[in-house]
């Protein structure tokens, strides 16, 4: 595997001038992570990781099981919410394959996001895509829950109205066919 030690190889930084990229490179830590290793496990880790090579997986730890949320491929990044919120990252991340990561301190990331437009656009696009995917999952779960309740029927503790009805009108949230523009 070729050694990658510059953000210039990452899609978010391809348009950054070489000198600015070298300055950012020096402000990052560079990690070579073997398959199976956990990344950024510290409780106060708010750094952002840019995946240069390899593949990682984010997982939420639960008392009964780990829930895999997503795979993170080369050219992606993670930890941006922790940096933006200044809060610990909820999912844990481990390397599926040997990976090379650039670890950018949160303050450097926030500063760069607002001064280097392609990075800011990539962060916004990533957050929008994640929000849409999560919304789809919530809607699917609501439909599954609603269909299960429909088979059970009303009871004293559960009136005959649907779980997602709102207000006195009793209209379902999903019935509005108009879309925002």
Secondary structure, 3 states (H helix, E strand, C coil): CCCCCCHHHCHHHCCCCHHHHHHHHHHEEEEEECCCCEECCCCCCCCEEEEEECEEEEEEECCCCEEEEEEEECCCEECHHHHHHCCCCCCEEEECCCEEEEEECHHHHHHHHHHCHHHHHHHHHHHHHHHHHHHHHHHHHHHHHHHHHHHHCCCCCCCCCCCCEECCCCEEHHHCCCCCC
